[in-house]
């Protein structure tokens, strides 16, 4: 039974046992994503960045005037932390 402090995406050990008290690492997710996309015959390399919230570039740069989002809204939508920047 999951506890409130357990991770939804837990660490998976080399023997396949999940440890809900430890998080799944970005490196593991990237490795799986690379393996699965290669096995599916995809020619493009995907990264974990693909899982960020979509639509930000369109809303900031290409949406019709009056429907564009401010950088403050883009930061909120993207889940940026304080002080995070694009540079």
N, CA, C and O atoms as CSV, one atom per row, in Angstrom:
chain,resi,resn,atom,element,x,y,z
A,1,UNK,N,N,0.845,-1.180,0.000
A,1,UNK,CA,C,0.000,0.000,0.000
A,1,UNK,C,C,0.888,1.241,0.000
A,1,UNK,O,O,1.835,1.348,0.779
A,2,UNK,N,N,0.560,2.175,-0.893
A,2,UNK,CA,C,1.336,3.413,-0.973
A,2,UNK,C,C,1.092,4.291,0.244
A,2,UNK,O,O,-0.010,4.355,0.788
A,3,UNK,N,N,2.151,4.957,0.644
A,3,UNK,CA,C,2.082,5.914,1.737
A,3,UNK,C,C,2.061,7.323,1.132
A,3,UNK,O,O,2.488,7.503,-0.008
A,4,UNK,N,N,1.577,8.314,1.868
A,4,UNK,CA,C,1.509,9.680,1.320
A,4,UNK,C,C,2.848,10.215,0.817
A,4,UNK,O,O,2.874,11.010,-0.122
A,5,UNK,N,N,3.956,9.797,1.418
A,5,UNK,CA,C,5.266,10.309,1.011
A,5,UNK,C,C,5.923,9.459,-0.085
A,5,UNK,O,O,7.019,9.792,-0.534
A,6,UNK,N,N,5.284,8.381,-0.521
A,6,UNK,CA,C,5.841,7.527,-1.571
A,6,UNK,C,C,5.770,8.212,-2.932
A,6,UNK,O,O,4.911,9.060,-3.178
A,7,UNK,N,N,6.686,7.827,-3.801
A,7,UNK,CA,C,6.738,8.378,-5.154
A,7,UNK,C,C,5.777,7.629,-6.069
A,7,UNK,O,O,5.656,6.406,-5.993
A,8,UNK,N,N,5.097,8.374,-6.934
A,8,UNK,CA,C,4.204,7.757,-7.919
A,8,UNK,C,C,5.029,7.002,-8.956
A,8,UNK,O,O,4.627,5.933,-9.415
A,9,UNK,N,N,6.192,7.562,-9.327
A,9,UNK,CA,C,7.100,6.911,-10.258
A,9,UNK,C,C,8.345,6.503,-9.472
A,9,UNK,O,O,9.306,7.267,-9.383
A,10,UNK,N,N,8.326,5.296,-8.900
A,10,UNK,CA,C,9.405,4.886,-8.006
A,10,UNK,C,C,10.649,4.381,-8.737
A,10,UNK,O,O,10.619,4.056,-9.924
A,11,UNK,N,N,11.726,4.330,-7.987
A,11,UNK,CA,C,12.973,3.736,-8.452
A,11,UNK,C,C,12.721,2.253,-8.731
A,11,UNK,O,O,12.045,1.577,-7.955
A,12,UNK,N,N,13.267,1.751,-9.841
A,12,UNK,CA,C,13.174,0.330,-10.171
A,12,UNK,C,C,14.595,-0.224,-10.115
A,12,UNK,O,O,15.468,0.229,-10.855
A,13,UNK,N,N,14.826,-1.198,-9.244
A,13,UNK,CA,C,16.167,-1.765,-9.105
A,13,UNK,C,C,16.491,-2.651,-10.303
A,13,UNK,O,O,15.618,-2.945,-11.120
A,14,UNK,N,N,17.747,-3.075,-10.404
A,14,UNK,CA,C,18.172,-3.909,-11.527
A,14,UNK,C,C,17.457,-5.253,-11.553
A,14,UNK,O,O,17.368,-5.887,-12.604
A,15,UNK,N,N,16.946,-5.694,-10.403
A,15,UNK,CA,C,16.200,-6.959,-10.383
A,15,UNK,C,C,14.699,-6.747,-10.597
A,15,UNK,O,O,13.910,-7.680,-10.449
A,16,UNK,N,N,14.307,-5.514,-10.946
A,16,UNK,CA,C,12.921,-5.224,-11.291
A,16,UNK,C,C,11.996,-4.911,-10.134
A,16,UNK,O,O,10.782,-4.826,-10.321
A,17,UNK,N,N,12.542,-4.739,-8.947
A,17,UNK,CA,C,11.707,-4.450,-7.776
A,17,UNK,C,C,11.600,-2.938,-7.583
A,17,UNK,O,O,12.602,-2.221,-7.582
A,18,UNK,N,N,10.366,-2.475,-7.420
A,18,UNK,CA,C,10.115,-1.044,-7.217
A,18,UNK,C,C,10.337,-0.666,-5.763
A,18,UNK,O,O,9.949,-1.396,-4.850
A,19,UNK,N,N,10.970,0.487,-5.560
A,19,UNK,CA,C,11.162,1.039,-4.216
A,19,UNK,C,C,10.457,2.389,-4.175
A,19,UNK,O,O,11.027,3.396,-4.597
A,20,UNK,N,N,9.212,2.424,-3.667
A,20,UNK,CA,C,8.437,3.665,-3.686
A,20,UNK,C,C,8.984,4.772,-2.798
A,20,UNK,O,O,8.479,5.894,-2.832
A,21,UNK,N,N,10.008,4.479,-2.004
A,21,UNK,CA,C,10.597,5.518,-1.153
A,21,UNK,C,C,11.707,6.281,-1.880
A,21,UNK,O,O,12.229,7.267,-1.360
A,22,UNK,N,N,12.066,5.823,-3.087
A,22,UNK,CA,C,13.102,6.482,-3.891
A,22,UNK,C,C,12.512,6.867,-5.242
A,22,UNK,O,O,11.723,6.110,-5.808
A,23,UNK,N,N,12.886,8.037,-5.770
A,23,UNK,CA,C,12.318,8.457,-7.059
A,23,UNK,C,C,12.979,7.769,-8.245
A,23,UNK,O,O,14.146,7.382,-8.182
A,24,UNK,N,N,12.230,7.622,-9.313
A,24,UNK,CA,C,12.760,7.185,-10.591
A,24,UNK,C,C,13.649,8.313,-11.101
A,24,UNK,O,O,13.250,9.477,-11.051
A,25,UNK,N,N,14.835,7.996,-11.586
A,25,UNK,CA,C,15.754,9.052,-12.019
A,25,UNK,C,C,15.476,9.482,-13.460
A,25,UNK,O,O,14.925,8.725,-14.259
A,26,UNK,N,N,15.865,10.697,-13.763
A,26,UNK,CA,C,15.736,11.208,-15.131
A,26,UNK,C,C,16.572,10.357,-16.081
A,26,UNK,O,O,16.157,10.095,-17.210
A,27,UNK,N,N,17.745,9.927,-15.628
A,27,UNK,CA,C,18.602,9.091,-16.476
A,27,UNK,C,C,17.906,7.788,-16.862
A,27,UNK,O,O,18.021,7.338,-18.002
A,28,UNK,N,N,17.189,7.184,-15.923
A,28,UNK,CA,C,16.458,5.948,-16.210
A,28,UNK,C,C,15.346,6.200,-17.215
A,28,UNK,O,O,15.180,5.443,-18.171
A,29,UNK,N,N,14.587,7.265,-16.997
A,29,UNK,CA,C,13.502,7.598,-17.926
A,29,UNK,C,C,14.072,7.857,-19.316
A,29,UNK,O,O,13.505,7.399,-20.308
A,30,UNK,N,N,15.184,8.584,-19.405
A,30,UNK,CA,C,15.799,8.868,-20.704
A,30,UNK,C,C,16.262,7.577,-21.367
A,30,UNK,O,O,16.063,7.395,-22.568
A,31,UNK,N,N,16.872,6.687,-20.606
A,31,UNK,CA,C,17.333,5.411,-21.164
A,31,UNK,C,C,16.154,4.618,-21.734
A,31,UNK,O,O,16.230,4.091,-22.844
A,32,UNK,N,N,15.059,4.540,-20.958
A,32,UNK,CA,C,13.865,3.826,-21.429
A,32,UNK,C,C,13.284,4.484,-22.672
A,32,UNK,O,O,12.916,3.798,-23.625
A,33,UNK,N,N,13.202,5.801,-22.664
A,33,UNK,CA,C,12.650,6.528,-23.802
A,33,UNK,C,C,13.467,6.255,-25.063
A,33,UNK,O,O,12.906,6.053,-26.140
A,34,UNK,N,N,14.776,6.250,-24.927
A,34,UNK,CA,C,15.656,5.959,-26.057
A,34,UNK,C,C,15.458,4.527,-26.538
A,34,UNK,O,O,15.336,4.288,-27.739
A,35,UNK,N,N,15.425,3.572,-25.607
A,35,UNK,CA,C,15.238,2.163,-25.968
A,35,UNK,C,C,13.889,1.927,-26.641
A,35,UNK,O,O,13.818,1.248,-27.665
A,36,UNK,N,N,12.828,2.480,-26.077
A,36,UNK,CA,C,11.484,2.255,-26.610
A,36,UNK,C,C,11.310,2.904,-27.976
A,36,UNK,O,O,10.721,2.305,-28.876
A,37,UNK,N,N,11.818,4.127,-28.140
A,37,UNK,CA,C,11.652,4.802,-29.429
A,37,UNK,C,C,12.479,4.103,-30.509
A,37,UNK,O,O,12.043,4.012,-31.657
A,38,UNK,N,N,13.662,3.611,-30.153
A,38,UNK,CA,C,14.482,2.854,-31.104
A,38,UNK,C,C,13.768,1.560,-31.497
A,38,UNK,O,O,13.709,1.213,-32.677
A,39,UNK,N,N,13.225,0.847,-30.505
A,39,UNK,CA,C,12.513,-0.409,-30.769
A,39,UNK,C,C,11.266,-0.186,-31.619
A,39,UNK,O,O,10.854,-1.070,-32.371
A,40,UNK,N,N,10.671,0.992,-31.499
A,40,UNK,CA,C,9.477,1.318,-32.285
A,40,UNK,C,C,9.834,1.780,-33.697
A,40,UNK,O,O,8.950,2.037,-34.514
A,41,UNK,N,N,11.132,1.884,-33.979
A,41,UNK,CA,C,11.566,2.288,-35.310
A,41,UNK,C,C,11.546,3.789,-35.550
A,41,UNK,O,O,11.600,4.236,-36.695
A,42,UNK,N,N,11.470,4.566,-34.482
A,42,UNK,CA,C,11.451,6.021,-34.631
A,42,UNK,C,C,12.857,6.507,-34.959
A,42,UNK,O,O,13.828,6.087,-34.329
A,43,UNK,N,N,12.962,7.377,-35.928
A,43,UNK,CA,C,14.272,7.860,-36.391
A,43,UNK,C,C,14.751,9.092,-35.637
A,43,UNK,O,O,15.928,9.445,-35.710
A,44,UNK,N,N,13.849,9.748,-34.912
A,44,UNK,CA,C,14.176,10.970,-34.187
A,44,UNK,C,C,14.489,10.617,-32.740
A,44,UNK,O,O,13.854,9.738,-32.157
A,45,UNK,N,N,15.470,11.305,-32.163
A,45,UNK,CA,C,15.794,11.084,-30.751
A,45,UNK,C,C,14.896,11.963,-29.892
A,45,UNK,O,O,14.838,13.178,-30.084
A,46,UNK,N,N,14.206,11.353,-28.958
A,46,UNK,CA,C,13.351,12.086,-28.038
A,46,UNK,C,C,14.056,12.206,-26.696
A,46,UNK,O,O,14.836,11.336,-26.309
A,47,UNK,N,N,13.770,13.299,-25.989
A,47,UNK,CA,C,14.351,13.494,-24.665
A,47,UNK,C,C,13.232,13.704,-23.654
A,47,UNK,O,O,12.070,13.873,-24.022
A,48,UNK,N,N,13.597,13.689,-22.379
A,48,UNK,CA,C,12.604,13.899,-21.328
A,48,UNK,C,C,11.995,15.290,-21.404
A,48,UNK,O,O,10.939,15.537,-20.821
A,49,UNK,N,N,12.650,16.199,-22.115
A,49,UNK,CA,C,12.096,17.546,-22.281
A,49,UNK,C,C,10.743,17.496,-23.002
A,49,UNK,O,O,9.923,18.401,-22.849
A,50,UNK,N,N,10.515,16.442,-23.782
A,50,UNK,CA,C,9.244,16.283,-24.510
A,50,UNK,C,C,8.046,16.227,-23.564
A,50,UNK,O,O,6.918,16.493,-23.979
A,51,UNK,N,N,8.276,15.888,-22.316
A,51,UNK,CA,C,7.176,15.725,-21.377
A,51,UNK,C,C,6.791,17.015,-20.662
A,51,UNK,O,O,5.881,17.014,-19.833
A,52,UNK,N,N,7.465,18.098,-20.970
A,52,UNK,CA,C,7.064,19.383,-20.388
A,52,UNK,C,C,5.740,19.813,-20.989
A,52,UNK,O,O,5.303,19.273,-22.005
A,53,UNK,N,N,5.125,20.759,-20.375
A,53,UNK,CA,C,3.820,21.230,-20.862
A,53,UNK,C,C,3.962,21.880,-22.235
A,53,UNK,O,O,4.853,22.701,-22.454
A,54,UNK,N,N,3.093,21.513,-23.139
A,54,UNK,CA,C,3.174,21.997,-24.507
A,54,UNK,C,C,2.414,23.292,-24.743
A,54,UNK,O,O,1.610,23.729,-23.919
A,55,UNK,N,N,2.691,23.887,-25.885
A,55,UNK,CA,C,1.960,25.059,-26.325
A,55,UNK,C,C,2.564,26.388,-25.930
A,55,UNK,O,O,2.076,27.434,-26.358
A,56,UNK,N,N,3.608,26.378,-25.128
A,56,UNK,CA,C,4.165,27.630,-24.618
A,56,UNK,C,C,4.742,28.494,-25.737
A,56,UNK,O,O,4.493,29.699,-25.781
A,57,UNK,N,N,5.508,27.888,-26.640
A,57,UNK,CA,C,6.119,28.676,-27.714
A,57,UNK,C,C,5.039,29.302,-28.595
A,57,UNK,O,O,5.140,30.473,-28.961
A,58,UNK,N,N,4.017,28.535,-28.933
A,58,UNK,CA,C,2.924,29.073,-29.740
A,58,UNK,C,C,2.253,30.236,-29.017
A,58,UNK,O,O,2.062,31.306,-29.596
A,59,UNK,N,N,1.895,30.024,-27.744
A,59,UNK,CA,C,1.168,31.051,-26.990
A,59,UNK,C,C,1.994,32.321,-26.797
A,59,UNK,O,O,1.434,33.415,-26.724
A,60,UNK,N,N,3.308,32.189,-26.715
A,60,UNK,CA,C,4.169,33.346,-26.485
A,60,UNK,C,C,4.502,34.081,-27.784
A,60,UNK,O,O,4.580,35.310,-27.793
A,61,UNK,N,N,4.700,33.339,-28.886
A,61,UNK,CA,C,5.223,33.950,-30.103
A,61,UNK,C,C,4.259,33.990,-31.285
A,61,UNK,O,O,4.307,34.932,-32.076
A,62,UNK,N,N,3.394,33.005,-31.425
A,62,UNK,CA,C,2.652,32.860,-32.670
A,62,UNK,C,C,1.139,33.004,-32.550
A,62,UNK,O,O,0.452,33.121,-33.564
A,63,UNK,N,N,0.618,32.998,-31.352
A,63,UNK,CA,C,-0.833,33.160,-31.187
A,63,UNK,C,C,-1.241,34.535,-31.706
A,63,UNK,O,O,-0.426,35.458,-31.718
A,64,UNK,N,N,-2.490,34.681,-32.132
A,64,UNK,CA,C,-2.945,35.991,-32.610
A,64,UNK,C,C,-2.761,37.066,-31.535
A,64,UNK,O,O,-2.849,36.788,-30.339
A,65,UNK,N,N,-2.508,38.281,-31.978
A,65,UNK,CA,C,-2.380,39.409,-31.049
A,65,UNK,C,C,-3.634,39.447,-30.173
A,65,UNK,O,O,-4.750,39.273,-30.663
A,66,UNK,N,N,-3.442,39.669,-28.906
A,66,UNK,CA,C,-4.552,39.681,-27.961
A,66,UNK,C,C,-4.789,38.331,-27.310
A,66,UNK,O,O,-5.481,38.237,-26.296
A,67,UNK,N,N,-4.207,37.272,-27.900
A,67,UNK,CA,C,-4.341,35.937,-27.318
A,67,UNK,C,C,-2.991,35.385,-26.869
A,67,UNK,O,O,-2.906,34.269,-26.357
A,68,UNK,N,N,-1.939,36.176,-27.065
A,68,UNK,CA,C,-0.607,35.739,-26.639
A,68,UNK,C,C,-0.496,35.819,-25.127
A,68,UNK,O,O,-1.137,36.644,-24.476
A,69,UNK,N,N,0.335,34.937,-24.589
A,69,UNK,CA,C,0.558,34.919,-23.142
A,69,UNK,C,C,1.811,35.711,-22.811
A,69,UNK,O,O,2.760,35.754,-23.595
A,70,UNK,N,N,1.804,36.334,-21.646
A,70,UNK,CA,C,2.991,37.043,-21.162
A,70,UNK,C,C,4.019,36.018,-20.690
A,70,UNK,O,O,3.699,34.849,-20.479
A,71,UNK,N,N,5.256,36.478,-20.530
A,71,UNK,CA,C,6.297,35.585,-20.030
A,71,UNK,C,C,5.945,35.084,-18.633
A,71,UNK,O,O,6.267,33.948,-18.285
A,72,UNK,N,N,5.292,35.913,-17.835
A,72,UNK,CA,C,4.886,35.488,-16.496
A,72,UNK,C,C,3.929,34.290,-16.578
A,72,UNK,O,O,4.062,33.335,-15.813
A,73,UNK,N,N,2.976,34.343,-17.499
A,73,UNK,CA,C,2.029,33.234,-17.661
A,73,UNK,C,C,2.749,32.002,-18.211
A,73,UNK,O,O,2.472,30.882,-17.782
A,74,UNK,N,N,3.666,32.200,-19.151
A,74,UNK,CA,C,4.444,31.083,-19.704
A,74,UNK,C,C,5.231,30.396,-18.592
A,74,UNK,O,O,5.282,29.167,-18.534
A,75,UNK,N,N,5.842,31.179,-17.717
A,75,UNK,CA,C,6.603,30.606,-16.597
A,75,UNK,C,C,5.694,29.784,-15.702
A,75,UNK,O,O,6.070,28.701,-15.253
A,76,UNK,N,N,4.491,30.299,-15.441
A,76,UNK,CA,C,3.539,29.557,-14.615
A,76,UNK,C,C,3.138,28.260,-15.314
A,76,UNK,O,O,3.155,27.191,-14.705
A,77,UNK,N,N,2.774,28.357,-16.602
A,77,UNK,CA,C,2.327,27.199,-17.375
A,77,UNK,C,C,3.412,26.125,-17.424
A,77,UNK,O,O,3.120,24.936,-17.299
A,78,UNK,N,N,4.651,26.544,-17.606
A,78,UNK,CA,C,5.755,25.599,-17.717
A,78,UNK,C,C,6.271,25.069,-16.398
A,78,UNK,O,O,7.127,24.185,-16.373
A,79,UNK,N,N,5.759,25.599,-15.302
A,79,UNK,CA,C,6.210,25.124,-13.998
A,79,UNK,C,C,7.625,25.546,-13.654
A,79,UNK,O,O,8.324,24.847,-12.920
A,80,UNK,N,N,8.057,26.701,-14.187
A,80,UNK,CA,C,9.404,27.169,-13.897
A,80,UNK,C,C,9.517,27.526,-12.426
A,80,UNK,O,O,8.571,28.036,-11.824
A,81,UNK,N,N,10.659,27.261,-11.864
A,81,UNK,CA,C,10.893,27.657,-10.475
A,81,UNK,C,C,11.396,29.098,-10.443
A,81,UNK,O,O,11.803,29.646,-11.467
A,82,UNK,N,N,11.365,29.703,-9.259
A,82,UNK,CA,C,11.851,31.079,-9.097
A,82,UNK,C,C,13.290,31.168,-9.579
A,82,UNK,O,O,14.120,30.326,-9.235
A,83,UNK,N,N,13.580,32.182,-10.370
A,83,UNK,CA,C,14.949,32.399,-10.832
A,83,UNK,C,C,15.331,31.575,-12.045
A,83,UNK,O,O,16.413,31.778,-12.596
A,84,UNK,N,N,14.483,30.648,-12.487
A,84,UNK,CA,C,14.796,29.840,-13.661
A,84,UNK,C,C,14.657,30.705,-14.902
A,84,UNK,O,O,13.740,31.522,-14.998
A,85,UNK,N,N,15.563,30.526,-15.847
A,85,UNK,CA,C,15.512,31.317,-17.076
A,85,UNK,C,C,15.765,30.414,-18.272
A,85,UNK,O,O,16.050,29.225,-18.126
A,86,UNK,N,N,15.657,30.995,-19.446
A,86,UNK,CA,C,15.866,30.228,-20.670
A,86,UNK,C,C,17.313,30.252,-21.134
A,86,UNK,O,O,17.661,29.545,-22.080
A,87,UNK,N,N,18.164,31.041,-20.495
A,87,UNK,CA,C,19.557,31.130,-20.943
A,87,UNK,C,C,20.449,30.192,-20.167
A,87,UNK,O,O,21.653,30.139,-20.416
